[in-house]
Amino acid sequence: MMDFAIFWDWLSFAVRWLHVITGIAWIGSSFYFVALDLGLRQRPGLPAGAFGEEWQVHGGGFYHIQKYLVAPAEMPEHLTWFKWESYATWLSGFAMLCVVYYAGADLFLIDPNVLPMSVPTGILLSLATIGVGWVVYDLLCRSPLGKSDTGLMLILYGVLVFIAWGLTHLFTGRAAFLHLGAITATIMSANVFMVIIPNQKIVVADLIAGRKPDPKYGKIAKQRSLHNNYLTLPVLFLMLSNHYPLAFATQFNWVIASLVFIIGVLIRHYFNSVHARKGNPTWTWLGAAVLFVIIIWLSTAPKVLTGEPKASAAAEVYIASAHFSAVRDTVLGRCSMCHTQEPVYEGIYHAPKGVMLDTDASIAEHAREIYLQAGRSHAMPPANVTQISDKERALLVAWFEGAGK
């Protein structure tokens, strides 16, 4: 169990690192091409079929870029496809979902105080929400509603708000935010895999065969690309939110998530307007700031739970350990001044990362984290402010490694 817990923690770190790397690659290329597309300029004398051009300077050199709305008259010998960044980001994100939320479903995915369910049920429900999210989005885009970019965006926003509300009634607050981000990221990656790249391949195939490509394929791909552009910043917030319980573990968490989407749209609108040379709409930053203040205010409402938190079957093993009584005394004495509903440590007003360690059930549910953070490493308490001894750390290690034996 000791070796497995350490290996699993490093695996989680590795997958998270990979997800960050691939995400940077995808978002970076996406932002660049959106800015490039908006900055294109038309002039007399462009090659036949060219929509616009852009001159850029970077790294000591100059770049002359031209865009063809459909395709050039002849296919170039070398054509770079920007798709693997998207696929790798989604695959690494799904791997992280499996490593953190599915393997740790009792702690991170399922909250019996929200909706009691078994681990297999929780995982199947998780997969279903991600899949259904894409299906609903794709059907709306292909419907007559998809002909109006603005109307479609408003309807999609309403759907996302409903999903945010619904997820908070299925999973833990942390998992709800993560799944809202996963659904949105799946929509973005599926747009690339299911629509944008296939449409581009149709255009390339027509060009190679000597046929004139239908411009509708480019128009559809552009709409999906626009959606991806406006959804990127909210996804980043939702993926980072698991470190900030004031976002996911408060009463109006679903409202907070809904407002984040508006903030993301406002910020992207600013940059898109500037890149397109359509003015400098600084009002968007004021709007985003006002909404963020509202989010801060909403986070002050406490999360209302009914009844004593229930321990999962996995946690009962740690409660049954012969070491548990001594471990509980150690945790209550060294950790609960911060990790409690009303922290008493100076300068701490909310339990770090929303982790409560003031009941038997909560201590047992976080056995693995206690083992890694305060047993195997000295990460907790920070700077050892509560003076936990080496003997007490050894107790935590013995408790975790001996549970169930």
Phi, psi and chi 1 to 4 in degrees:
 res  aa     phi    psi   chi1   chi2   chi3   chi4
   1 MET       -  -39.3 -178.5  178.7  -68.6      -
   2 MET   -60.7  -51.7  172.2 -163.1   68.7      -
   3 ASP   -62.6  -39.0  -68.2  -20.0      -      -
   4 PHE   -66.7  -43.0  179.7   76.8      -      -
   5 ALA   -62.5  -42.6      -      -      -      -
   6 ILE   -66.8  -44.7  -66.2  174.3      -      -
   7 PHE   -60.2  -43.8  164.9   77.3      -      -
   8 TRP   -65.9  -35.8 -158.0 -103.6      -      -
   9 ASP   -66.6  -40.5 -155.4   53.4      -      -
  10 TRP   -69.5  -36.0  -84.9  107.7      -      -
  11 LEU   -61.7  -43.2  176.2   63.3      -      -
  12 SER   -59.7  -42.7  174.3      -      -      -
  13 PHE   -63.2  -45.0 -167.6  176.9      -      -
  14 ALA   -63.5  -44.5      -      -      -      -
  15 VAL   -66.2  -39.0  172.1      -      -      -
  16 ARG   -64.7  -41.5 -166.9 -179.4  -58.7  -90.2
  17 TRP   -62.6  -45.2 -170.9   19.3      -      -
  18 LEU   -60.6  -41.1  175.4   63.0      -      -
  19 HIS   -63.6  -40.0 -171.5   50.0      -      -
  20 VAL   -65.2  -43.5  169.9      -      -      -
  21 ILE   -61.4  -50.9  -67.2  170.3      -      -
  22 THR   -66.8  -35.7   56.1      -      -      -
  23 GLY   -64.3  -40.8      -      -      -      -
  24 ILE   -61.6  -42.9  -70.5  172.4      -      -
  25 ALA   -62.5  -43.8      -      -      -      -
  26 TRP   -69.5  -50.4 -176.5   18.3      -      -
  27 ILE   -64.0  -39.1  -66.6  170.2      -      -
  28 GLY   -61.0  -48.1      -      -      -      -
  29 SER   -67.6  -37.0   62.9      -      -      -
  30 SER   -63.6  -49.0  174.0      -      -      -
  31 PHE   -62.7  -39.4  -81.1    8.6      -      -
  32 TYR   -63.2  -47.4  169.9   72.6      -      -
  33 PHE   -71.3  -31.2  -82.1  105.5      -      -
  34 VAL   -65.3  -45.1  168.3      -      -      -
  35 ALA   -63.2  -40.7      -      -      -      -
  36 LEU   -63.2  -45.2  173.1   62.0      -      -
  37 ASP   -62.0  -41.4 -167.4   59.3      -      -
  38 LEU   -73.0  -22.9  -67.9  170.8      -      -
  39 GLY   -92.6    0.2      -      -      -      -
  40 LEU   -64.0  142.5  -69.1  170.5      -      -
  41 ARG  -126.3  142.0  -72.8  -64.1  171.7  -95.1
  42 GLN   -94.5  150.3  -63.3  177.7  -23.5      -
  43 ARG  -155.7  156.8   65.2  166.4  177.0   82.5
  44 PRO   -63.4  143.9  -21.0   32.8      -      -
  45 GLY    93.0    5.2      -      -      -      -
  46 LEU   -67.1  152.0  -76.3  173.9      -      -
  47 PRO   -58.6  154.3  -23.0   32.6      -      -
  48 ALA   -57.1  129.4      -      -      -      -
  49 GLY    90.2  -12.0      -      -      -      -
  50 ALA   -77.1  132.2      -      -      -      -
  51 PHE   -85.6  -36.6  170.5   74.2      -      -
  52 GLY  -174.1  175.7      -      -      -      -
  53 GLU  -141.9  165.5   67.4  176.8    8.0      -
  54 GLU  -149.3  135.5  172.3   80.0  -26.5      -
  55 TRP  -103.5  131.8  -77.9   89.0      -      -
  56 GLN  -135.0  155.4  -61.6 -179.5   -8.2      -
  57 VAL  -126.7  135.0   58.5      -      -      -
  58 HIS  -163.3  138.9  179.9   74.8      -      -
  59 GLY    61.5   30.2      -      -      -      -
  60 GLY    84.3    3.9      -      -      -      -
  61 GLY  -130.1  166.2      -      -      -      -
  62 PHE  -110.9  142.3  -68.9   86.4      -      -
  63 TYR  -121.5  132.4  -63.8   81.1      -      -
  64 HIS  -114.6  111.4 -176.7 -157.1      -      -
  65 ILE  -117.0  134.2  -55.5  161.0      -      -
  66 GLN  -124.7  142.1  -64.3  176.3  -23.9      -
  67 LYS  -115.8  137.0  176.5  179.7  178.9  178.7
  68 TYR  -109.8  124.0  -66.7   78.4      -      -
  69 LEU   -62.9  -40.0  -76.0 -178.9      -      -
  70 VAL  -104.3  -69.9  179.5      -      -      -
  71 ALA  -171.2  156.9      -      -      -      -
  72 PRO   -70.3  167.8   25.7  -34.5      -      -
  73 ALA   -61.6  -34.0      -      -      -      -
  74 GLU  -131.3  144.4  -63.9 -179.2    2.0      -
  75 MET   -71.2  133.4  -83.5  -65.0  -63.2      -
  76 PRO   -70.7  157.7   25.4  -33.6      -      -
  77 GLU   -66.6  -34.1  -66.4 -177.1    5.3      -
  78 HIS  -120.9  128.0  175.3   70.6      -      -
  79 LEU  -132.8  119.8 -176.5   62.8      -      -
  80 THR   -90.5  128.0  -59.6      -      -      -
  81 TRP  -102.1  125.4  -67.0   81.0      -      -
  82 PHE   -96.1   90.9  -72.0   86.0      -      -
  83 LYS  -142.4  -32.8   56.8 -176.9  179.4  178.5
  84 TRP   -66.8  -27.8  -61.2  111.8      -      -
  85 GLU   -59.9  -42.7  -59.9   92.9  -23.3      -
  86 SER   -66.1  -48.0  168.5      -      -      -
  87 TYR   -63.9  -43.5  -56.0  161.2      -      -
  88 ALA   -65.5  -35.2      -      -      -      -
  89 THR   -65.8  -44.4  -60.1      -      -      -
  90 TRP   -66.8  -44.8 -169.9   89.7      -      -
  91 LEU   -63.0  -42.8  -70.7  170.7      -      -
  92 SER   -69.0  -34.0   58.6      -      -      -
  93 GLY   -66.7  -40.0      -      -      -      -
  94 PHE   -67.0  -37.4 -176.2   73.6      -      -
  95 ALA   -61.4  -40.5      -      -      -      -
  96 MET   -67.3  -37.3 -167.5  164.5   70.0      -
  97 LEU   -59.2  -41.6  178.7   66.4      -      -
  98 CYS   -67.8  -46.2  -65.8      -      -      -
  99 VAL   -67.1  -42.1  169.7      -      -      -
 100 VAL   -91.5  -52.6  177.0      -      -      -
 101 TYR   -91.2  -32.2  -73.8   86.2      -      -
 102 TYR   -83.7  -44.9  -67.2  168.7      -      -
 103 ALA   -68.2  -29.2      -      -      -      -
 104 GLY  -111.4   38.7      -      -      -      -
 105 ALA   -58.9  -37.9      -      -      -      -
 106 ASP   -61.0  -29.8  -76.7  -36.4      -      -
 107 LEU   -99.9  -44.8  179.4   60.2      -      -
 108 PHE  -101.7  -25.2  -62.4  120.4      -      -
 109 LEU  -100.3  -48.8 -178.4   65.0      -      -
 110 ILE  -102.4  131.2  -60.3  168.3      -      -
 111 ASP  -120.8  106.2 -175.0  -12.7      -      -
 112 PRO   -62.2  -17.5   20.1  -31.0      -      -
 113 ASN   -80.1  -16.1  -60.0  -74.8      -      -
 114 VAL   -95.7  -54.8  174.0      -      -      -
 115 LEU  -156.7  106.9 -177.7   64.6      -      -
 116 PRO   -64.4  133.0  -18.4   31.6      -      -
 117 MET  -162.4  161.0   67.5  179.8   85.7      -
 118 SER   -79.6  164.8   65.3      -      -      -
 119 VAL   -61.6  -47.8  168.7      -      -      -
 120 PRO   -58.2  -39.9  -26.0   36.5      -      -
 121 THR   -63.1  -43.0  -60.4      -      -      -
 122 GLY   -61.9  -41.7      -      -      -      -
 123 ILE   -67.2  -43.7  -66.3  173.9      -      -
 124 LEU   -63.2  -39.3  -71.3  174.7      -      -
 125 LEU   -65.5  -38.3 -167.5   57.0      -      -
 126 SER   -61.1  -49.1  164.7      -      -      -
 127 LEU   -62.4  -38.6  -66.7  170.1      -      -
 128 ALA   -65.0  -42.6      -      -      -      -
 129 THR   -63.5  -38.2   58.1      -      -      -
 130 ILE   -67.1  -44.3  -65.2  172.8      -      -
 131 GLY   -68.1  -44.1      -      -      -      -
 132 VAL   -64.9  -35.8  169.8      -      -      -
 133 GLY   -57.1  -45.5      -      -      -      -
 134 TRP   -65.8  -43.5  157.8 -109.5      -      -
 135 VAL   -60.8  -46.0  171.1      -      -      -
 136 VAL   -62.9  -45.5  170.3      -      -      -
 137 TYR   -59.6  -48.1  164.4   81.5      -      -
 138 ASP   -64.2  -39.5 -171.0   52.9      -      -
 139 LEU   -64.2  -39.5  -70.6  174.8      -      -
 140 LEU   -65.0  -40.5  -74.4  172.0      -      -
 141 CYS   -65.7  -35.7  -71.8      -      -      -
 142 ARG   -83.8  -11.8  -64.5  178.1 -173.2  -87.5
 143 SER   -77.9  171.4   73.2      -      -      -
 144 PRO   -56.1  -24.6  -27.9   36.4      -      -
 145 LEU   -62.7  -26.4  -63.4  170.8      -      -
 146 GLY   -68.6   -9.6      -      -      -      -
 147 LYS   -75.2  -18.4  -65.0  179.3 -179.5  179.2
 148 SER  -110.7  110.6  169.9      -      -      -
 149 ASP   -59.5  -46.0  -73.9  -20.6      -      -
 150 THR   -67.4  -47.2  -58.1      -      -      -
 151 GLY   -61.4  -41.6      -      -      -      -
 152 LEU   -63.7  -42.9  178.2   60.8      -      -
 153 MET   -61.5  -39.2  -69.8  -75.7  -82.1      -
 154 LEU   -66.2  -42.9  -69.4  173.8      -      -
 155 ILE   -65.8  -42.2  -67.5  172.1      -      -
 156 LEU   -62.7  -36.4  -70.3  174.1      -      -
 157 TYR   -64.2  -42.6  176.9   68.8      -      -
 158 GLY   -59.7  -39.6      -      -      -      -
 159 VAL   -63.7  -42.8  172.0      -      -      -
 160 LEU   -64.3  -38.1  -75.1  171.2      -      -
 161 VAL   -62.7  -44.0  171.7      -      -      -
 162 PHE   -62.6  -42.0  174.9   75.7      -      -
 163 ILE   -62.7  -42.4  -68.5  174.7      -      -
 164 ALA   -59.1  -45.3      -      -      -      -
 165 TRP   -63.1  -45.2  172.9   83.7      -      -
 166 GLY   -64.8  -40.5      -      -      -      -
 167 LEU   -63.5  -33.5  -71.8  171.4      -      -
 168 THR   -71.0  -11.5   58.3      -      -      -
 169 HIS  -100.9    5.9  -70.7   76.3      -      -
 170 LEU  -115.6  -44.0  -63.7  177.2      -      -
 171 PHE  -123.3 -179.5  -54.9  121.3      -      -
 172 THR   -62.0  158.8   65.9      -      -      -
 173 GLY   -59.0  -39.7      -      -      -      -
 174 ARG   -62.8  -45.4  173.3  175.0  171.2  171.5
 175 ALA   -68.9  -33.1      -      -      -      -
 176 ALA   -61.9  -46.1      -      -      -      -
 177 PHE   -64.5  -42.9  -91.3   47.4      -      -
 178 LEU   -62.1  -41.1 -172.2  -78.4      -      -
 179 HIS   -71.6  -34.5  -83.0   74.5      -      -
 180 LEU   -62.2  -41.0 -175.9   59.0      -      -
 181 GLY   -66.3  -39.6      -      -      -      -
 182 ALA   -67.1  -39.8      -      -      -      -
 183 ILE   -62.8  -45.5  -69.9  169.9      -      -
 184 THR   -65.3  -43.1  -50.8      -      -      -
 185 ALA   -65.6  -35.3      -      -      -      -
 186 THR   -64.6  -41.1  -62.6      -      -      -
 187 ILE   -58.9  -45.0  -72.5  172.3      -      -
 188 MET   -64.4  -47.2  -65.2  169.6   63.0      -
 189 SER   -70.1  -38.5 -169.1      -      -      -
 190 ALA   -66.4  -31.4      -      -      -      -
 191 ASN   -57.9  -41.9  -86.5  -20.9      -      -
 192 VAL   -69.2  -48.8  176.7      -      -      -
 193 PHE   -73.3  -39.6 -178.2   69.9      -      -
 194 MET   -96.0  -20.9  -55.8  -72.4  -74.7      -
 195 VAL  -126.3  -60.1  178.8      -      -      -
 196 ILE   -63.2  -53.9  -62.3  172.9      -      -
 197 ILE   -66.2  -46.6  -66.1  -61.0      -      -
 198 PRO   -56.7  -40.7  -28.0   37.2      -      -
 199 ASN   -64.5  -40.1  -77.6   11.7      -      -
 200 GLN   -66.2  -34.7  -71.0  176.3  -21.4      -
 201 LYS   -68.1  -35.5  -73.0 -174.9  175.5 -179.7
 202 ILE   -62.4  -43.4  -68.7  173.6      -      -
 203 VAL   -62.6  -44.5  170.1      -      -      -
 204 VAL   -64.0  -42.4  170.2      -      -      -
 205 ALA   -63.6  -41.3      -      -      -      -
 206 ASP   -62.9  -41.6  -76.4  -15.8      -      -
 207 LEU   -64.5  -43.3 -171.4   62.6      -      -
 208 ILE   -64.0  -36.1  -67.7  174.3      -      -
 209 ALA   -80.5   -2.2      -      -      -      -
 210 GLY    84.7   10.9      -      -      -      -
 211 ARG   -93.5  153.6  -62.4 -174.6  -62.9  -94.3
 212 LYS   -82.6  118.8 -177.0  178.7 -179.7 -179.9
 213 PRO   -64.4  145.7  -20.8   33.7      -      -
 214 ASP   -77.4  124.3 -169.4  -27.2      -      -
 215 PRO   -66.7  -11.9   21.5  -32.4      -      -
 216 LYS   -62.8  -30.9   75.0  173.4 -175.8  179.1
 217 TYR   -66.8  -38.9  -65.1  109.8      -      -
 218 GLY   -67.2  -36.6      -      -      -      -
 219 LYS   -65.8  -43.1 -177.1  178.8  178.9 -179.0
 220 ILE   -64.3  -45.1  -66.4  171.3      -      -
 221 ALA   -62.7  -37.6      -      -      -      -
 222 LYS   -64.7  -38.8 -174.8  175.8  177.9   63.4
 223 GLN   -63.1  -44.7 -177.1 -171.4   60.0      -
 224 ARG   -65.7  -37.9  -59.7  -62.2 -177.6  104.2
 225 SER   -64.1  -37.5 -178.8      -      -      -
 226 LEU   -62.7  -42.3  179.1   67.4      -      -
 227 HIS   -60.4  -45.9  -67.2  170.3      -      -
 228 ASN   -57.8  -39.7  -76.2    5.7      -      -
 229 ASN   -61.3  -43.3  176.2 -117.5      -      -
 230 TYR   -80.7  -17.3  -80.5  107.0      -      -
 231 LEU   -90.6  -13.1  -69.5  173.6      -      -
 232 THR   -60.8  -50.0  -59.1      -      -      -
 233 LEU   -66.1  -42.3  -64.4 -177.8      -      -
 234 PRO   -59.3  -38.1  -27.2   36.0      -      -
 235 VAL   -62.4  -41.9  168.0      -      -      -
 236 LEU   -60.4  -43.1  -72.5  176.3      -      -
 237 PHE   -61.4  -47.0  178.5   94.6      -      -
 238 LEU   -64.6  -35.9  -67.8  167.2      -      -
 239 MET   -72.2  -31.5  -66.0  -51.8 -178.2      -
 240 LEU   -84.3  -17.1  -68.3  172.4      -      -
 241 SER   -64.2  -21.8   66.9      -      -      -
 242 ASN   -64.3  -11.1   64.3   91.2      -      -
 243 HIS   -92.4   -3.7  -61.3  -73.1      -      -
 244 TYR  -130.6   90.9  -61.9   92.7      -      -
 245 PRO   -61.2  -22.4   21.0  -32.9      -      -
 246 LEU   -64.3  -18.9  -76.3  176.3      -      -
 247 ALA   -88.0  -49.9      -      -      -      -
 248 PHE   -97.0  -18.4   68.1   76.1      -      -
 249 ALA  -111.7   31.0      -      -      -      -
 250 THR  -118.3  170.9   50.1      -      -      -
 251 GLN   -59.5  -40.4 -175.7   68.5   25.2      -
 252 PHE  -107.0   41.7  -62.9  105.0      -      -
 253 ASN   -60.8  -36.8   48.3    6.7      -      -
 254 TRP   -70.1  -30.8   67.2  -86.5      -      -
 255 VAL   -69.1  -41.5 -179.4      -      -      -
 256 ILE   -58.5  -46.6  -70.0  173.3      -      -
 257 ALA   -60.9  -39.0      -      -      -      -
 258 SER   -65.1  -40.6  -57.8      -      -      -
 259 LEU   -69.3  -29.9  -67.3  178.6      -      -
 260 VAL   -61.2  -36.6  164.0      -      -      -
 261 PHE   -62.6  -39.3  -81.5   93.6      -      -
 262 ILE   -67.1  -41.9  -60.5  178.6      -      -
 263 ILE   -59.5  -44.3  -67.9  176.3      -      -
 264 GLY   -60.8  -41.0      -      -      -      -
 265 VAL   -65.2  -41.4  167.6      -      -      -
 266 LEU   -62.4  -44.0  -71.4  173.6      -      -
 267 ILE   -66.6  -43.1  -65.3  173.4      -      -
 268 ARG   -66.3  -34.9  -73.9  -49.0  -56.0  161.5
 269 HIS   -61.0  -39.4  176.4   69.8      -      -
 270 TYR   -61.4  -53.1  171.6   81.6      -      -
 271 PHE   -66.2  -39.4  -76.1  105.9      -      -
 272 ASN   -63.1  -39.1  -69.9  -15.5      -      -
 273 SER   -66.1  -42.5  -62.2      -      -      -
 274 VAL   -65.7  -44.6  171.2      -      -      -
 275 HIS   -64.3  -31.7  -68.1  150.0      -      -
 276 ALA   -85.9    1.4      -      -      -      -
 277 ARG    57.5   41.1  -59.8  177.8  178.3   90.7
 278 LYS  -107.5   27.9  -67.1 -177.4  177.6  179.4
 279 GLY   111.3 -175.9      -      -      -      -
 280 ASN  -129.6   78.0 -171.0   22.1      -      -
 281 PRO   -74.2   74.5   30.1  -34.9      -      -
 282 THR   -65.5  -16.3   52.9      -      -      -
 283 TRP   -60.1  -24.1   62.0  -92.9      -      -
 284 THR   -63.5  -35.3   56.5      -      -      -
 285 TRP   -69.1  -37.6  -68.1  101.9      -      -
 286 LEU   -63.9  -44.0  176.5   60.5      -      -
 287 GLY   -61.2  -42.6      -      -      -      -
 288 ALA   -64.3  -39.6      -      -      -      -
 289 ALA   -65.5  -42.3      -      -      -      -
 290 VAL   -62.4  -44.3  169.7      -      -      -
 291 LEU   -64.2  -35.7  -70.9  176.8      -      -
 292 PHE   -68.2  -36.6 -160.4   76.2      -      -
 293 VAL   -63.7  -40.4  170.0      -      -      -
 294 ILE   -61.7  -40.0  -66.8  174.1      -      -
 295 ILE   -61.4  -43.5  -75.0  175.8      -      -
 296 ILE   -59.7  -43.3  -65.4  173.1      -      -
 297 TRP   -64.4  -42.2  174.0   71.1      -      -
 298 LEU   -63.4  -31.6  -72.8  171.2      -      -
 299 SER   -71.1  -12.2   71.9      -      -      -
 300 THR   -79.7  -13.9   60.9      -      -      -
 301 ALA   -74.9  126.4      -      -      -      -
 302 PRO   -70.7  149.3   27.5  -34.9      -      -
 303 LYS   -75.2  122.6 -178.6   70.7  175.2  175.7
 304 VAL   -93.7  119.5  178.2      -      -      -
 305 LEU  -119.4  149.3  -62.8  176.1      -      -
 306 THR  -112.0  132.3   56.4      -      -      -
 307 GLY    81.4  170.0      -      -      -      -
 308 GLU   -74.8  133.9 -177.7   73.9   12.4      -
 309 PRO   -55.4  138.6  -25.1   34.3      -      -
 310 LYS   -94.5  143.0  -56.6  172.5 -175.7  176.4
 311 ALA   -87.9  140.0      -      -      -      -
 312 SER   -76.2  168.7   65.2      -      -      -
 313 ALA   -61.0  -37.6      -      -      -      -
 314 ALA   -65.0  -36.6      -      -      -      -
 315 ALA   -72.7  -29.0      -      -      -      -
 316 GLU   -59.5  -29.0  -69.3  -70.6   -7.3      -
 317 VAL   -61.8  -39.8  174.7      -      -      -
 318 TYR   -76.2  -31.8  -62.2  102.2      -      -
 319 ILE   -67.6  -34.2  -65.4  177.1      -      -
 320 ALA   -76.6   -9.5      -      -      -      -
 321 SER   -64.8  146.2  167.4      -      -      -
 322 ALA   -65.9  -22.6      -      -      -      -
 323 HIS   -83.9   -8.4  -65.9  -65.7      -      -
 324 PHE   -62.1  -39.6 -175.4   72.1      -      -
 325 SER   -59.2  -46.1  177.7      -      -      -
 326 ALA   -69.2  -37.5      -      -      -      -
 327 VAL   -63.5  -43.6  166.1      -      -      -
 328 ARG   -59.5  -43.4  177.3 -179.7   53.2 -157.8
 329 ASP   -63.1  -39.0  -68.7  -17.6      -      -
 330 THR   -65.9  -47.8  -62.0      -      -      -
 331 VAL   -64.5  -44.3  172.0      -      -      -
 332 LEU   -64.1  -33.0  -69.1  177.0      -      -
 333 GLY   -83.1  -29.5      -      -      -      -
 334 ARG  -108.2  -18.5  -53.8  -63.0 -170.9 -175.4
 335 CYS  -123.3  -30.5  -49.7      -      -      -
 336 SER   -76.1   -7.7   63.6      -      -      -
 337 MET   -68.7  -20.5   63.6  -78.8  -62.5      -
 338 CYS  -108.9  -43.8  -65.7      -      -      -
 339 HIS   -89.1   69.5  -69.2  -78.0      -      -
 340 THR  -152.1  169.8 -173.4      -      -      -
 341 GLN   -60.8  -37.9 -172.4   67.8   39.9      -
 342 GLU  -128.9   85.8  -62.9 -178.4    0.4      -
 343 PRO   -58.1  144.1  -23.4   34.4      -      -
 344 VAL  -109.3   -7.1  -63.6      -      -      -
 345 TYR   -72.0  135.2 -166.3   85.9      -      -
 346 GLU   -59.6  129.4 -175.8  178.4   -3.0      -
 347 GLY    89.4   -8.6      -      -      -      -
 348 ILE  -105.4  118.7  -57.8  -65.3      -      -
 349 TYR  -111.6  -16.9  -55.4  101.8      -      -
 350 HIS  -139.6  145.5  -56.8  -82.6      -      -
 351 ALA   -56.9  126.9      -      -      -      -
 352 PRO   -54.0  126.7  -26.9   36.1      -      -
 353 LYS    58.1   17.9  -66.4 -167.4  175.8 -177.8
 354 GLY    73.1   12.5      -      -      -      -
 355 VAL   -84.6  116.8  174.9      -      -      -
 356 MET  -100.4  132.2  -52.6  -70.2 -177.6      -
 357 LEU  -129.9   46.9  -61.4  175.2      -      -
 358 ASP  -117.2    7.4   48.3    7.5      -      -
 359 THR  -134.9  161.8   66.7      -      -      -
 360 ASP   -58.3  -44.3  -71.8    2.5      -      -
 361 ALA   -63.3  -44.4      -      -      -      -
 362 SER   -69.1  -36.3   60.7      -      -      -
 363 ILE   -64.1  -45.6  -67.6  171.8      -      -
 364 ALA   -66.9  -37.5      -      -      -      -
 365 GLU   -63.7  -30.7  -67.1  -73.6    4.0      -
 366 HIS  -103.1   26.3  -68.9   87.0      -      -
 367 ALA   -57.0  -45.9      -      -      -      -
 368 ARG   -63.5  -42.8  178.7  174.1  169.7  -86.0
 369 GLU   -66.3  -40.5  -77.7   64.5   36.8      -
 370 ILE   -61.9  -43.0  -66.8  171.6      -      -
 371 TYR   -60.2  -47.0  166.5   71.5      -      -
 372 LEU   -75.9  -39.9  -67.3  172.5      -      -
 373 GLN   -81.0  -35.7  -61.6  -82.9  -13.6      -
 374 ALA  -119.9  -11.7      -      -      -      -
 375 GLY   -99.0  -65.9      -      -      -      -
 376 ARG   -76.4  -25.8  -81.9  -68.3  162.9 -175.4
 377 SER  -127.3  172.9   74.2      -      -      -
 378 HIS  -109.8   29.8  -69.0 -171.6      -      -
 379 ALA   -65.2  -33.7      -      -      -      -
 380 MET  -124.9  143.4  -69.9  -68.0  161.7      -
 381 PRO   -68.0  152.2  -16.0   30.5      -      -
 382 PRO   -56.0  128.8  -22.7   33.5      -      -
 383 ALA    56.6   18.2      -      -      -      -
 384 ASN    50.5   45.6 -159.1   20.3      -      -
 385 VAL   -63.6  -24.0  -67.4      -      -      -
 386 THR   -98.9    7.9   57.9      -      -      -
 387 GLN    58.9   46.2  -62.4  -62.3  -52.2      -
 388 ILE   -68.1  133.9 -174.7  170.6      -      -
 389 SER   -88.9  164.6   67.0      -      -      -
 390 ASP   -62.3  -34.4  -69.7  -18.9      -      -
 391 LYS   -64.4  -40.6 -177.3  178.0  179.2 -179.8
 392 GLU   -68.8  -36.6  -71.7  169.8  -38.1      -
 393 ARG   -65.1  -39.6  -66.9 -171.8 -169.5  -82.9
 394 ALA   -63.4  -35.1      -      -      -      -
 395 LEU   -62.4  -43.6  170.1   65.0      -      -
 396 LEU   -63.0  -38.2  -60.7  178.3      -      -
 397 VAL   -66.5  -45.9  170.5      -      -      -
 398 ALA   -63.1  -38.9      -      -      -      -
 399 TRP   -61.6  -49.9  167.6   58.0      -      -
 400 PHE   -68.6  -46.5 -178.8   82.3      -      -
 401 GLU   -71.8  -25.0  -66.1  178.6   -1.7      -
 402 GLY   -94.5   -6.7      -      -      -      -
 403 ALA   -61.2  132.9      -      -      -      -
 404 GLY    85.4   -5.9      -      -      -      -
 405 LYS   -86.5      -  -67.1 -178.4  178.9  178.7
